[in-house]
């Protein structure tokens, strides 16, 4: 990037903030909304707050009388560097004749914010200038004692070891990313947005096999449409919640989406500290309940005009894509036509904690809770859900699952045929491994063993601390089955803890052709683990043929 003047640098940050959908780009809009400013420029930085003389710096429009987003040059160890951060200037001015007194409410809010949300301050340094002397960089701390004094300049942020005019694109992105992270502190201190309440709820989420990024197939009937006692996905073949984590709807640092339980939240509630989700999957004749995960600091925006103004153009832009995605799973687009997609909540992706696999909840009484209603709870999480924390498997666990989790089968077709084929192969593999391996001999594990939270199909204990792991794939393509299985097998092996992995085994109903055998051979020669491929043929005896 060629050398730029301060004005050009400020303009470039303005432009990159907008084009990159940075949260900080919303600052003028937020100040207008919360500070009741009728007219404000759309840009963060304007010519009136750029100073390019002996001291070189600029700050956001309106920042002189409050806490300011500031970029400027400093001398550190006899070297010019660039500072960036959220700053207080306690120098008096025409509009701020007694800054210590006038900014005291912000000082108090800053200290309160640090106490309530210490995680927001992690990764930033804090320092001050007093009478031309710079303090050392310190961890974030309350603005007491020597900090909040007449004439001081205080900064919470970071340093780039370059002058302003030497900054490049990567440096500017670093500044904007820091501003995005500092924005919640500004909102708390200056805008005095209400801190998120401590309300914790749990609610049901539509089942999905694509990580809630794209819809997956559901059983549905046209005759169900319009019946209030039938879930939406069983009326139209999809649910609006199935795009909840789709990156298309991430704007300005927030993920926007629809959550039916939030749609039904009681009037007057504008946020939840924690939302725990469960989902229901019908397997055979039973409705099985799973804990999906948690979203923290979730904001309700269904009646927020400013937030809707941000996300509605994005929803409109991708409407055709959503309809195409519904048709791809044989859903009924009428569900989207009659019930248009809207965003009722937003949150930040760093506040999402969805484990790789939802956790089965055998004791959850589904009849107790109305479908998709939000329920507040206090106390221990374990009072509502059984928690199975992911971790490295350090001990072999023999046994056989009493039910099959659909969530540990990545990229699976949702059809009944595929589910039956997978179960069939598991049952036949159990027989094939006899008499050397069996549950009764405590050296066979069928859909029990977890590796960092992920369940392996079959694991055998070959000798003490030595295991083999089998992963079953059911597509018609041998190459696809190898590709999909190997990713999971390597993940399991990497999280085997103290267990030594002897063999990784791909099990598939597809007979490998010459090209696929060459692909398998290349993997066998490249991997640190021994790799085998079993072809399953129910019409042969034995039913499993070792290929390659």
Protein Blocks (a to p, Z undefined) as FASTA:
>chain_A
ZZddfklmmmmmmmmmmmnopaklmmmmmmmmmnopabdcfbfbdfklcccbfbgcddde
hilmmccdddddddeehiacddddddddfbdcfklmblmlmmmmmmmmmmmmmmmmmmlm
goiacdddeehiacddddddddehjllgghiacdddddddbdfklpcfklmmmmmmmmmm
mmmmmmmmmnopacddfbdcdddddddfelomaccdddddfklgopakbcfklmnopafk
lmmmgmklggehiacdddfklmmpcehiabdfbdcddddddehjbccdddfbdcehiacf
klgmklmmmmmmmmmmmmmmmmmmmmmnopafklmmmmccddfbdcdfklpccdfbdcdd
fkbcfklpcghiacddehjfklmpccddddddfbdcedddfbdcfklmghiafbfklmmm
mmmmmmmmmmmmpmkbcfklopacehkbcgehiacfbdcdfbghiacdddddfbfblklm
mmmmmmmmmmmmmmnojaccfbdcdddfbdcdfklmmmmmmmmmmpmbdcddddddfkbc
cfbdceZZ
